[in-house]
Amino acid sequence: MTFELELRGITKRYPGVLANDAVDLAVRPAEIHAIVGENGAGKTTLMSLLYGLFPPDEGEIFIRGERVEFSSALDAIAAGLGMVHQSFKLFPTLSVAENVVFRQEPRRRGLIDRSAGVARVSDLADRYGLAVDPEAAVEDLPVGVLQRVEILKALYRDAQVLILDEPTAVLTPQERDQLFEVIRRLREAGRTIIFITHKLGEVMAISDRVTVLRNGRAVADLVTAETDPAEITLHMTGRAVDLDRRAPEHQPDQAVLEVENLTVLGGHGRAVVKDASFQVRSGEIVGIAGVAGNGQSELIEALCGLTEADTGAVTLSGTDITMADVAGRRAAGLAYIPEDRYGVGTIRQASVSENLLIGHHREETVQRRGWFDRGAVARLTRRLVEVFDIKAGSVAGPVSTLSGGNLQKVVVAREMEHGTPLLIAEQPTRGLDIGAIEFVHSQLIRYRDQGGAVLMVSAELSEILALSTRILVMFEGSIVATLDPRTVDEPEIGLYMTGAHLEAAVA
């Protein structure tokens, strides 16, 4: 048969790294083809080569049976390829329509016809179920809608093959489900989708076939309906991994974090966190579950000093930190893995080594007579890179060169390293592959077992159930339930998350 696209023997080398090693890939017309692998397995590099962002060192690319050579992404677009990157390529001050038609604006009498552009984008959005206001400013849109804008950009240029690079890494479960509906519509319309991910549940839910990359090589080509997550995991990691296994029980001790009647007002003057009170004790993991936008992010920002609480009190290890700034809270013993690893968790221009020091750079262990001890810094960096398996070409290079998963490992490694009494972990495994998730889970349990208190927010209910000692559920800014993970399941938690239990109580 004639494949929609085919890669033969694709090889790409960087200094000290063989990113892709003689990779073969064949994608059929109008199929959803998943490409999976651990962080650093070569997924994004392979797609970047296909999309013309870099030239391969060896190998050939065929589009609908014809050999092609791309010198830029423009060549790939002209050949019918479109790509939605992990970090979106949009102009924030322009409208949706202006972003979509950029450089291919409809014209009338030599001038840009803005109304025609809006009409075309609106028609395209309606055709594929992409709920987007063409005239909305991009800077005002949530991340799930921004992704739809990127898909519209590719469809506007008549992309027959759409490459989605880790498309759900920054989406809520609801946004993910909406994206899947769009992807199915695209397949029904004859488009071919390449879906890069490491989430096996998504592979099983959305794909027709799956190619597994490991250490830069394609090690398996599977029909999704004829395989299962255990087999895919084995190809990815070389071992069996069980992420649903419950953490062994551990007896909590004294309260480390005490939150009393905490209220946070949003920009509109309404409370986004309402009278929240709870404790996190030494030796326990407290999980927070909730549909995105129900106050979890604002609660965490208030606890970390990024947002000022309007009323209430916060105590850490007996010290009132209600009015403390971020540095004061860190000094009191708070470590923080933020949801936004790009904007909050790292300084992208700084090196890997420097990012592993941020927040702890004044500690005596890395200083000598007021100056950095280069030897101590190098030893710390080497150890964290090795222990957390951070794949970086050079620790002296900018952290922005790392994949999203390896960037997350940098943040997790830094915040877990120093044995603070309290760790606040917001989406700690978002963007990580299955092996890295297993490792982070083990580190969170180790942190707990050594007497640390962990407050964890996660969009993955399986993660909440597997790790938590107690589960707090947030709905419309309030903590509406405290649940025992040993006696509840995901559907029951979901009822609290959507307010169904409250409606039943009123009835």
C-alpha positions as CSV (number, residue, x, y, z in Angstrom):
1,M,0.0,0.0,0.0
2,T,1.0,3.7,-0.4
3,F,1.7,5.1,3.1
4,E,0.6,8.7,3.9
5,L,4.2,9.2,5.1
6,E,7.2,6.9,5.6
7,L,10.5,7.4,7.3
8,R,13.4,5.1,6.4
9,G,16.6,4.8,8.4
10,I,16.3,8.3,10.0
11,T,19.4,9.1,12.1
12,K,20.2,12.3,14.0
13,R,23.3,12.9,16.1
14,Y,24.1,15.8,18.4
15,P,27.4,16.2,20.4
16,G,27.4,13.2,22.8
17,V,23.9,12.2,21.9
18,L,22.5,9.8,19.3
19,A,18.9,11.1,19.3
20,N,17.5,9.0,16.5
21,D,19.2,5.7,15.4
22,A,18.0,4.4,12.0
23,V,14.3,4.9,12.8
24,D,11.7,3.4,10.4
25,L,8.1,4.6,10.6
26,A,5.2,4.0,8.3
27,V,1.9,5.9,8.8
28,R,-1.3,4.9,6.9
29,P,-3.8,7.4,5.5
30,A,-6.6,8.5,7.8
31,E,-5.2,6.8,10.9
32,I,-4.3,8.0,14.4
33,H,-0.8,6.8,14.9
34,A,0.7,7.2,18.4
35,I,4.4,7.5,19.0
36,V,5.4,6.7,22.5
37,G,8.6,6.5,24.5
38,E,10.2,7.7,27.7
39,N,11.6,11.3,27.9
40,G,14.7,11.4,25.8
41,A,13.7,8.5,23.6
42,G,13.8,10.7,20.5
43,K,10.1,11.4,19.8
44,T,10.2,15.1,19.5
45,T,13.5,15.0,17.6
46,L,12.0,12.6,15.1
47,M,9.0,14.8,14.5
48,S,11.2,17.9,14.2
49,L,13.2,16.2,11.4
50,L,10.0,15.2,9.7
51,Y,8.7,18.8,9.9
52,G,11.8,20.3,8.4
53,L,13.1,22.0,11.5
54,F,16.4,20.2,11.3
55,P,17.9,18.0,8.6
56,P,18.5,14.3,9.3
57,D,22.1,13.0,9.2
58,E,20.9,9.9,7.4
59,G,17.7,8.4,6.0
60,E,14.9,9.3,3.7
61,I,11.4,10.8,4.1
62,F,8.5,9.9,1.8
63,I,5.1,11.7,1.5
64,R,2.4,9.6,-0.3
65,G,5.1,7.6,-2.0
66,E,7.3,10.4,-3.2
67,R,10.7,11.1,-1.7
68,V,11.0,14.6,-0.2
69,E,13.7,16.8,1.4
70,F,12.6,19.7,3.6
71,S,14.9,22.6,4.1
72,S,12.4,24.4,6.4
73,A,9.0,24.0,8.0
74,L,7.6,26.0,5.1
75,D,8.5,23.1,2.8
76,A,6.8,20.6,5.1
77,I,3.7,22.8,5.3
78,A,3.6,23.0,1.5
79,A,3.8,19.2,1.4
80,G,0.7,19.0,3.6
81,L,2.1,18.6,7.0
82,G,1.1,20.6,10.1
83,M,2.6,20.5,13.6
84,V,1.3,21.6,17.0
85,H,4.3,22.0,19.3
86,Q,4.4,21.6,23.1
87,S,5.0,25.3,23.4
88,F,2.6,27.2,21.3
89,K,3.7,29.6,18.5
90,L,1.2,32.4,18.8
91,F,1.2,36.2,18.9
92,P,-0.6,37.0,22.2
93,T,-1.7,40.5,21.2
94,L,-3.4,39.4,18.0
95,S,-6.8,37.8,17.6
96,V,-7.5,34.2,16.9
97,A,-8.2,34.9,13.2
98,E,-5.1,37.0,12.8
99,N,-3.0,34.3,14.2
100,V,-4.6,31.6,12.0
101,V,-4.3,33.4,8.7
102,F,-0.9,35.1,9.4
103,R,1.2,35.2,6.1
104,Q,-1.8,33.8,4.2
105,E,-4.3,36.6,4.8
106,P,-7.3,36.8,2.3
107,R,-7.1,40.0,0.3
108,R,-9.5,42.3,-1.5
109,R,-8.3,44.9,-3.9
110,G,-4.7,44.3,-2.6
111,L,-5.6,44.9,1.0
112,I,-6.1,42.4,3.8
113,D,-9.7,41.4,4.1
114,R,-10.2,41.0,7.9
115,S,-13.8,40.1,7.7
116,A,-13.1,37.3,5.2
117,G,-10.4,36.0,7.5
118,V,-12.8,35.9,10.4
119,A,-15.4,34.2,8.3
120,R,-13.0,31.5,7.0
121,V,-11.7,30.7,10.5
122,S,-15.2,30.6,11.9
123,D,-16.3,28.2,9.2
124,L,-13.2,26.0,9.8
125,A,-13.8,25.9,13.5
126,D,-17.4,24.9,13.1
127,R,-16.6,22.2,10.6
128,Y,-14.3,20.4,13.0
129,G,-16.0,21.2,16.3
130,L,-13.2,23.6,17.4
131,A,-15.1,26.0,19.7
132,V,-13.1,29.2,19.2
133,D,-14.2,32.8,18.9
134,P,-12.2,34.1,15.9
135,E,-12.2,37.6,17.2
136,A,-11.0,36.9,20.7
137,A,-7.5,38.1,21.7
138,V,-5.2,35.1,22.1
139,E,-3.7,36.6,25.4
140,D,-7.1,36.2,27.0
141,L,-7.6,32.5,26.2
142,P,-7.0,29.4,28.4
143,V,-4.5,26.9,27.3
144,G,-7.0,24.4,25.9
145,V,-8.4,27.0,23.5
146,L,-4.9,28.1,22.5
147,Q,-4.2,24.5,21.3
148,R,-7.4,24.6,19.2
149,V,-6.0,27.8,17.6
150,E,-2.8,26.0,16.7
151,I,-4.8,23.1,15.1
152,L,-6.8,25.7,13.2
153,K,-3.5,27.2,11.9
154,A,-2.6,23.8,10.4
155,L,-6.0,23.1,9.0
156,Y,-6.2,26.6,7.4
157,R,-3.0,25.6,5.5
158,D,-4.8,22.4,4.4
159,A,-2.6,20.0,6.5
160,Q,-3.4,16.4,5.5
161,V,-1.0,15.1,8.2
162,L,-1.3,16.7,11.7
163,I,1.6,16.1,14.2
164,L,0.5,16.7,17.8
165,D,3.5,16.8,20.1
166,E,2.5,15.9,23.7
167,P,-0.9,17.6,23.1
168,T,-2.4,16.8,26.5
169,A,0.6,17.7,28.7
170,V,-1.0,21.0,29.7
171,L,-4.7,20.2,29.4
172,T,-7.3,19.4,32.0
173,P,-9.1,16.0,31.7
174,Q,-12.1,17.9,30.3
175,E,-10.0,19.7,27.7
176,R,-8.3,16.4,26.8
177,D,-11.6,14.7,26.1
178,Q,-12.6,17.7,23.9
179,L,-9.4,17.4,22.0
180,F,-10.0,13.7,21.4
181,E,-13.4,14.5,19.9
182,V,-11.7,16.9,17.5
183,I,-9.0,14.3,16.6
184,R,-11.7,11.7,15.8
185,R,-13.5,14.2,13.6
186,L,-10.3,14.9,11.7
187,R,-9.7,11.2,11.1
188,E,-13.3,10.8,9.8
189,A,-12.6,13.7,7.4
190,G,-9.6,11.8,6.0
191,R,-6.8,13.5,7.9
192,T,-3.9,11.6,9.3
193,I,-2.9,12.2,12.9
194,I,0.5,11.6,14.5
195,F,0.0,11.7,18.3
196,I,3.1,11.9,20.4
197,T,2.6,11.0,24.0
198,H,3.8,8.9,26.9
199,K,0.3,8.4,28.5
200,L,-0.7,4.9,27.8
201,G,-4.4,5.4,28.7
202,E,-4.5,8.0,25.9
203,V,-2.8,5.7,23.5
204,M,-5.4,3.0,24.1
205,A,-8.3,5.5,24.0
206,I,-7.4,7.4,20.8
207,S,-4.9,5.6,18.5
208,D,-5.2,3.0,15.8
209,R,-1.6,2.0,15.8
210,V,1.4,2.7,18.0
211,T,5.2,2.9,17.4
212,V,7.4,2.6,20.5
213,L,10.7,4.5,20.6
214,R,13.4,3.5,23.1
215,N,16.9,5.1,23.3
216,G,16.4,6.6,19.9
217,R,15.3,3.4,18.1
218,A,11.9,2.2,17.0
219,V,11.5,-1.1,18.9
220,A,7.9,-2.0,18.3
221,D,5.1,-1.3,15.8
222,L,1.8,-2.4,17.3
223,V,-1.9,-2.4,16.4
224,T,-3.6,-0.7,19.4
225,A,-6.6,-3.1,19.5
226,E,-4.2,-6.1,19.7
227,T,-2.0,-4.8,22.5
228,D,-2.3,-3.5,26.1
229,P,-0.5,-1.0,28.4
230,A,1.6,-3.8,29.9
231,E,3.1,-4.8,26.6
232,I,3.7,-1.2,25.5
233,T,5.3,-0.4,28.9
234,L,7.6,-3.4,28.5
235,H,8.8,-2.1,25.1
236,M,9.2,1.4,26.5
237,T,11.1,0.6,29.7
238,G,12.2,-3.0,29.5
239,R,10.3,-3.8,32.7
240,A,6.9,-4.0,34.2
241,V,5.5,-0.8,35.8
242,D,2.4,-0.6,38.0
243,L,1.4,3.0,38.7
244,D,-1.9,2.1,40.3
245,R,-0.3,0.2,43.2
246,R,-1.2,1.9,46.5
247,A,1.6,3.4,48.6
248,P,2.2,1.4,51.7
249,E,0.5,2.9,54.8
250,H,2.5,5.1,57.1
251,Q,1.5,6.6,60.4
252,P,1.4,10.4,60.4
253,D,2.8,12.5,63.2
254,Q,2.4,16.1,64.2
255,A,0.9,18.8,62.1
256,V,3.5,20.6,59.9
257,L,1.1,22.8,57.8
258,E,-2.0,24.3,59.5
259,V,-4.4,26.4,57.4
260,E,-7.2,28.2,59.1
261,N,-10.2,29.9,57.4
262,L,-8.2,30.9,54.4
263,T,-10.0,33.1,51.8
264,V,-8.6,34.4,48.6
265,L,-10.4,37.0,46.4
266,G,-10.1,36.9,42.6
267,G,-9.7,39.9,40.4
268,H,-13.5,40.2,40.1
269,G,-13.8,40.6,43.9
270,R,-15.4,37.2,44.4
271,A,-13.8,34.5,46.6
272,V,-11.9,31.9,44.6
273,V,-10.9,30.2,47.8
274,K,-13.6,30.1,50.5
275,D,-12.8,29.7,54.2
276,A,-10.4,26.7,53.7
277,S,-9.2,24.9,56.8
278,F,-7.0,21.8,57.0
279,Q,-3.8,20.3,58.3
280,V,-0.9,18.4,56.7
281,R,1.0,16.2,59.1
282,S,4.5,14.9,59.2
283,G,4.6,11.5,57.4
284,E,1.5,11.9,55.2
285,I,0.6,12.9,51.7
286,V,-2.6,14.9,51.4
287,G,-4.0,15.0,47.9
288,I,-6.3,17.7,46.5
289,A,-8.7,16.7,43.8
290,G,-10.9,19.0,41.8
291,V,-12.0,20.0,38.4
292,A,-9.6,22.7,37.1
293,G,-10.7,26.2,38.0
294,N,-12.2,25.3,41.3
295,G,-9.7,27.2,43.5
296,Q,-6.8,24.6,43.7
297,S,-4.3,26.9,41.9
298,E,-5.3,30.0,43.9
299,L,-5.0,28.0,47.2
300,I,-1.5,26.8,46.4
301,E,-0.4,30.2,45.2
302,A,-1.6,31.7,48.6
303,L,0.2,29.0,50.6
304,C,3.4,29.7,48.6
305,G,3.3,33.5,48.9
306,L,2.6,34.1,45.2
307,T,-0.9,35.4,45.9
308,E,-1.9,37.4,49.0
309,A,-4.7,35.8,51.1
310,D,-7.5,38.2,52.2
311,T,-8.3,36.4,55.4
312,G,-7.1,33.4,57.4
313,A,-3.8,32.1,58.8
314,V,-1.1,29.8,57.6
315,T,1.3,28.2,60.1
316,L,4.4,26.1,59.1
317,S,6.2,24.1,61.8
318,G,4.7,26.3,64.5
319,T,5.7,29.6,62.7
320,D,3.1,32.0,61.4
321,I,3.9,32.6,57.7
322,T,0.7,34.3,56.8
323,M,2.4,37.6,55.9
324,A,5.8,36.1,54.9
325,D,7.1,36.6,51.3
326,V,8.2,33.7,49.1
327,A,11.8,33.8,50.4
328,G,10.5,33.8,54.0
329,R,8.4,30.8,53.4
330,R,11.2,28.9,51.8
331,A,13.4,29.8,54.7
332,A,10.7,28.4,57.0
333,G,10.9,25.1,55.3
334,L,8.5,25.1,52.3
335,A,9.5,23.5,49.0
336,Y,7.3,23.9,45.9
337,I,6.9,22.0,42.7
338,P,4.8,24.5,40.6
339,E,2.3,23.5,37.9
340,D,4.0,25.8,35.4
341,R,7.5,24.5,35.1
342,Y,8.3,27.0,32.3
343,G,7.1,30.3,33.8
344,V,7.5,29.6,37.5
345,G,9.6,26.5,38.1
346,T,12.7,27.4,36.0
347,I,14.6,30.3,34.5
348,R,14.9,29.2,30.9
349,Q,18.0,31.2,30.0
350,A,19.9,29.8,33.0
351,S,21.8,26.6,32.9
352,V,20.6,23.2,34.1
353,S,23.1,23.4,36.9
354,E,22.0,26.9,37.9
355,N,18.3,25.9,37.9
356,L,19.1,23.0,40.2
357,L,20.4,25.6,42.7
358,I,17.6,28.1,42.5
359,G,16.1,28.9,46.0
360,H,18.9,27.0,47.7
361,H,21.9,29.0,46.4
362,R,22.6,30.7,49.7
363,E,23.0,27.4,51.6
364,E,26.4,26.8,53.2
365,T,26.7,23.4,51.5
366,V,27.3,25.1,48.1
367,Q,29.3,28.2,49.3
368,R,32.8,28.9,50.6
369,R,33.6,32.3,52.1
370,G,30.6,33.9,50.5
371,W,31.3,32.5,47.0
372,F,30.0,29.5,45.2
373,D,32.0,26.4,45.8
374,R,32.3,25.2,42.2
375,G,33.3,21.7,43.3
376,A,30.3,21.4,45.6
377,V,28.0,22.7,42.9
378,A,29.4,20.3,40.4
379,R,29.0,17.3,42.8
380,L,25.4,18.3,43.6
381,T,24.5,18.7,39.9
382,R,26.1,15.4,38.9
383,R,24.2,13.5,41.7
384,L,20.8,15.0,40.9
385,V,21.2,14.4,37.2
386,E,22.1,10.8,37.9
387,V,19.6,10.1,40.6
388,F,16.7,11.7,38.7
389,D,17.9,10.5,35.2
390,I,17.8,14.0,33.7
391,K,18.8,13.7,30.1
392,A,20.8,16.8,29.2
393,G,23.5,17.3,26.6
394,S,25.4,19.6,29.0
395,V,24.5,20.8,32.5
396,A,26.2,24.1,31.5
397,G,23.7,24.6,28.7
398,P,20.5,26.5,29.0
399,V,17.7,24.5,30.7
400,S,15.4,25.6,27.8
401,T,17.1,23.0,25.6
402,L,15.6,20.2,27.7
403,S,12.4,18.3,26.8
404,G,9.3,19.1,28.9
405,G,9.7,15.9,30.9
406,N,13.4,16.5,31.7
407,L,12.6,20.1,32.6
408,Q,10.1,18.8,35.1
409,K,12.7,16.4,36.5
410,V,15.0,19.4,37.2
411,V,12.2,21.1,39.2
412,V,11.3,17.9,41.1
413,A,14.9,17.1,41.9
414,R,15.7,20.5,43.2
415,E,12.6,20.7,45.4
416,M,13.0,17.2,46.9
417,E,16.7,17.5,47.5
418,H,16.9,19.6,50.6
419,G,14.6,17.7,53.1
420,T,12.4,20.6,54.0
421,P,9.5,19.9,56.4
422,L,6.8,20.6,53.8
423,L,6.6,19.9,50.1
424,I,3.8,21.3,48.0
425,A,3.6,19.4,44.7
426,E,1.3,20.8,42.1
427,Q,0.9,18.3,39.2
428,P,4.3,16.8,40.0
429,T,4.2,14.2,37.2
430,R,2.6,16.2,34.4
431,G,4.6,15.7,31.3
432,L,6.6,12.8,32.6
433,D,6.9,9.3,31.0
434,I,5.8,6.2,32.8
435,G,9.2,5.3,34.1
436,A,9.8,8.8,35.5
437,I,6.3,8.9,37.0
438,E,7.1,5.7,38.9
439,F,10.3,7.2,40.1
440,V,8.7,10.4,41.3
441,H,6.0,8.4,43.1
442,S,8.7,6.5,44.9
443,Q,10.5,9.7,45.8
444,L,7.3,11.2,47.2
445,I,6.7,8.1,49.3
446,R,10.4,8.2,50.5
447,Y,10.0,11.9,51.4
448,R,6.8,11.0,53.4
449,D,8.5,8.1,55.1
450,Q,11.4,10.3,56.2
451,G,9.0,12.6,58.1
452,G,8.1,15.1,55.4
453,A,4.6,16.5,54.9
454,V,3.4,16.5,51.3
455,L,0.4,18.5,49.9
456,M,-0.2,17.3,46.4
457,V,-2.5,18.6,43.7
458,S,-3.0,16.3,40.7
459,A,-5.4,16.1,37.8
460,E,-4.8,12.3,37.7
461,L,-7.3,10.7,40.1
462,S,-5.4,7.4,39.9
463,E,-2.3,9.3,41.3
464,I,-4.4,10.8,44.0
465,L,-5.7,7.4,45.1
466,A,-2.4,5.7,44.8
467,L,-0.4,8.2,46.9
468,S,-2.7,10.0,49.3
469,T,-3.2,9.4,53.0
470,R,-6.2,11.7,52.9
471,I,-8.0,13.3,50.0
472,L,-9.4,16.9,50.0
473,V,-12.0,17.7,47.3
474,M,-12.4,21.3,46.1
475,F,-15.6,22.6,44.5
476,E,-16.2,26.2,43.7
477,G,-13.4,27.4,46.0
478,S,-14.5,25.3,49.0
479,I,-13.2,22.1,50.5
480,V,-16.4,20.0,50.3
481,A,-15.1,16.6,51.4
482,T,-12.3,14.9,53.2
483,L,-12.1,11.3,51.9
484,D,-10.2,8.1,52.8
485,P,-8.5,6.7,49.7
486,R,-9.0,3.2,51.1
487,T,-12.8,3.4,50.9
488,V,-13.5,5.6,47.8
489,D,-13.0,5.1,44.1
490,E,-12.7,7.5,41.2
491,P,-16.4,7.8,40.4
492,E,-17.3,8.7,43.9
493,I,-14.5,11.4,44.0
494,G,-15.9,12.6,40.7
495,L,-19.3,13.2,42.3
496,Y,-17.8,15.5,44.9
497,M,-15.7,17.2,42.3
498,T,-18.8,18.2,40.2
499,G,-20.9,19.1,43.2
500,A,-23.3,16.2,42.7
501,H,-23.1,15.2,46.4
502,L,-24.1,18.8,47.4
503,E,-27.1,18.7,45.1
504,A,-28.2,15.4,46.5
505,A,-27.9,16.7,50.0
506,V,-30.1,19.7,49.2
507,A,-32.6,17.5,47.5
